[in-house]
């Protein structure tokens, strides 16, 4: 085993010696016939060759991390969604949504901004990042948003519009109704508690004459339904 290894090492040393001897002879040949400038050019060629080899070996093959997308609302009534995020400066961001793809380049500060159209109903959005070397990241987390332009349902069960109330015993009334799930209710700009069964009740005292109440329901997407009732009170 040892003799084989020794023989192999001797062969390698002989090849190295032959290479350097040949290189020396070739250099002397260049000096003799072409002078020192030719040797300098040849040395430069070897240096460039070595640098090129090192450049290939050290080329960037590491993909960048997935881009970070800023949070978005769960629901919206706007057809165009503005997406913001951050990633490696100069990288190209691919935005994937509803079977489509758009691209945007990250600015020097590492942020990006792009607007995309939404489909009616549910939308799923994700992104990937590609650096200048062509390496592409994995996809980011998927964001979900619902595009909804339908105003929420709002029902006023009592009192009815133009109802009349008399005497101090009827001065205090309760405005009751029901609203679509997830909506909030305001009566004359005052927030009203909505119960789990989507009903609400608002206690108020009447003033003499006509009393007008503006009831407003707003869903999570920002759609609004408004109703108004007027009742009369006579002491």
CORKAWO-V955624 format. One record per residue. N is the residue number from 1. RES is the residue in one letter. SS is DSSP state (H for helix, E for strand, C for the rest). PHI is phi in degrees with one decimal (* if undefined). D_CENTER is the distance of its C-alpha to the mean C-alpha in whole Angstrom. Layout:
# CORKAWO-V955624
((N	RES	SS	PHI	D_CENTER) (N	RES	SS	PHI	D_CENTER))
This chain:
# CORKAWO-V955624
((1	X	C	*	63) (2	X	H	-65.1	63) (3	X	H	-66.2	65) (4	X	H	-64.2	63) (5	X	H	-63.3	60) (6	X	H	-64.0	63) (7	X	H	-62.6	63) (8	X	H	-63.2	60) (9	X	H	-63.5	59) (10	X	H	-63.0	62) (11	X	H	-63.9	61) (12	X	H	-62.5	58) (13	X	H	-64.8	60) (14	X	H	-65.1	62) (15	X	H	-64.6	59) (16	X	H	-63.5	58) (17	X	H	-62.9	61) (18	X	H	-62.5	62) (19	X	H	-64.3	58) (20	X	H	-68.9	59) (21	X	H	-64.0	63) (22	X	H	-63.5	62) (23	X	H	-64.4	59) (24	X	H	-65.4	62) (25	X	H	-61.9	64) (26	X	H	-65.5	62) (27	X	H	-65.4	61) (28	X	H	-62.7	65) (29	X	H	-61.7	65) (30	X	H	-64.3	63) (31	X	H	-64.7	64) (32	X	H	-66.7	68) (33	X	H	-95.5	67) (34	X	H	-121.7	64) (35	X	C	89.5	64) (36	X	H	-64.1	61) (37	X	H	-55.9	59) (38	X	H	-66.0	58) (39	X	H	-64.2	58) (40	X	H	-63.0	55) (41	X	H	-63.3	53) (42	X	H	-65.1	54) (43	X	H	-64.2	52) (44	X	H	-63.4	49) (45	X	H	-62.3	49) (46	X	H	-64.5	49) (47	X	H	-64.5	46) (48	X	H	-61.4	44) (49	X	H	-63.6	44) (50	X	H	-66.3	43) (51	X	H	-64.9	40) (52	X	H	-62.6	39) (53	X	H	-63.6	39) (54	X	H	-66.1	38) (55	X	H	-63.8	35) (56	X	H	-65.1	34) (57	X	H	-68.7	35) (58	X	C	-100.6	32) (59	X	C	-62.5	29) (60	X	C	-76.4	26) (61	X	C	-120.8	25) (62	X	C	-90.6	22) (63	X	C	-69.6	19) (64	X	C	-72.5	16) (65	X	C	-69.1	14) (66	X	C	-60.1	10) (67	X	C	-66.0	8) (68	X	E	-100.0	6) (69	X	E	-98.2	3) (70	X	C	-68.7	5) (71	X	C	-65.1	7) (72	X	C	-128.5	8) (73	X	C	-67.3	11) (74	X	C	-71.6	13) (75	X	E	-138.7	15) (76	X	E	-153.8	16) (77	X	C	-109.4	19) (78	X	C	-102.0	17) (79	X	C	-71.7	17) (80	X	E	-103.1	14) (81	X	E	-108.7	11) (82	X	E	-93.2	9) (83	X	E	-110.3	6) (84	X	E	-120.6	6) (85	X	E	-171.1	5) (86	X	E	-141.9	8) (87	X	C	-167.2	11) (88	X	C	-64.9	14) (89	X	C	-54.2	16) (90	X	C	85.8	17) (91	X	C	-73.1	15) (92	X	E	-98.9	14) (93	X	E	-98.3	10) (94	X	E	-101.9	10) (95	X	E	-104.3	8) (96	X	E	-105.9	10) (97	X	E	-155.8	11) (98	X	C	49.5	14) (99	X	C	77.7	16) (100	X	E	-117.9	15) (101	X	E	-138.4	13) (102	X	E	-123.7	12) (103	X	E	-127.0	12) (104	X	E	-150.8	12) (105	X	E	-97.1	14) (106	X	C	-72.0	13) (107	X	C	-76.8	15) (108	X	C	-65.7	18) (109	X	C	-90.4	17) (110	X	C	86.3	14) (111	X	E	-124.8	11) (112	X	E	-146.8	9) (113	X	E	-147.4	9) (114	X	E	-150.1	9) (115	X	E	-111.9	11) (116	X	E	-132.1	11) (117	X	E	-82.0	14) (118	X	C	-105.5	14) (119	X	C	-86.7	17) (120	X	C	-64.9	19) (121	X	E	98.3	19) (122	X	E	-80.3	16) (123	X	E	-134.2	13) (124	X	E	-119.5	11) (125	X	E	-132.0	7) (126	X	E	-144.2	7) (127	X	E	-152.7	7) (128	X	E	-135.0	10) (129	X	E	-125.6	12) (130	X	E	-121.6	15) (131	X	C	-84.7	18) (132	X	C	-66.6	21) (133	X	C	-85.7	23) (134	X	C	91.3	21) (135	X	C	-79.0	20) (136	X	E	-113.7	16) (137	X	C	-78.4	14) (138	X	C	-73.2	14) (139	X	C	-72.2	11) (140	X	C	-74.4	8) (141	X	C	-61.7	8) (142	X	C	-92.7	8) (143	X	E	-98.1	7) (144	X	E	-123.7	10) (145	X	E	-147.0	12) (146	X	E	-107.0	15) (147	X	E	-95.9	16) (148	X	C	-140.5	20) (149	X	C	-111.6	23) (150	X	C	-82.0	26) (151	X	C	-63.1	27) (152	X	C	-71.7	28) (153	X	C	-72.2	32) (154	X	E	-142.4	34) (155	X	E	-125.2	38) (156	X	E	-102.9	40) (157	X	E	-85.7	43) (158	X	E	-165.6	45) (159	X	C	-74.4	47) (160	X	C	-90.4	48) (161	X	C	-59.7	47) (162	X	C	74.9	51) (163	X	C	-64.8	52) (164	X	E	-120.9	55) (165	X	E	-129.9	56) (166	X	E	-133.1	59) (167	X	C	76.6	60) (168	X	H	-63.4	59) (169	X	H	-67.6	58) (170	X	H	-108.2	55) (171	X	C	-65.3	54) (172	X	E	-94.6	51) (173	X	E	-126.6	49) (174	X	E	-121.5	46) (175	X	E	-92.5	43) (176	X	E	-119.7	42) (177	X	E	-173.4	39) (178	X	E	-141.9	36) (179	X	E	-134.3	32) (180	X	C	-64.1	30) (181	X	C	-57.0	28) (182	X	C	86.8	25) (183	X	C	-95.1	26) (184	X	E	-111.3	28) (185	X	E	-123.6	31) (186	X	E	-124.6	33) (187	X	E	-120.1	37) (188	X	C	50.6	38) (189	X	C	68.9	35) (190	X	E	-107.9	35) (191	X	E	-68.8	33) (192	X	E	-114.8	34) (193	X	C	-72.2	34) (194	X	E	-105.6	33) (195	X	C	-77.7	34) (196	X	C	-63.2	33) (197	X	C	-87.8	35) (198	X	C	72.2	33) (199	X	E	-92.0	36) (200	X	E	-144.3	37) (201	X	E	-143.8	40) (202	X	E	-126.4	41) (203	X	E	-91.5	44) (204	X	E	-148.8	46) (205	X	E	-104.2	49) (206	X	C	-89.3	51) (207	X	C	-100.5	52) (208	X	C	-62.6	55) (209	X	E	99.0	55) (210	X	E	-87.3	52) (211	X	E	-119.7	48) (212	X	E	-109.9	45) (213	X	E	-124.2	42) (214	X	E	-101.3	39) (215	X	E	-105.6	36) (216	X	E	-124.4	33) (217	X	E	-115.6	30) (218	X	E	-131.0	26) (219	X	C	-88.9	24) (220	X	C	-66.3	20) (221	X	C	-83.9	19) (222	X	C	96.6	21) (223	X	C	-75.8	24) (224	X	E	-127.2	27) (225	X	E	-123.4	31) (226	X	E	-126.0	34) (227	X	E	-135.0	38) (228	X	E	-134.6	41) (229	X	E	-130.1	44) (230	X	E	-127.6	47) (231	X	E	-128.6	50) (232	X	E	-115.3	53) (233	X	E	-123.2	55) (234	X	E	-120.9	59) (235	X	C	-61.2	60))
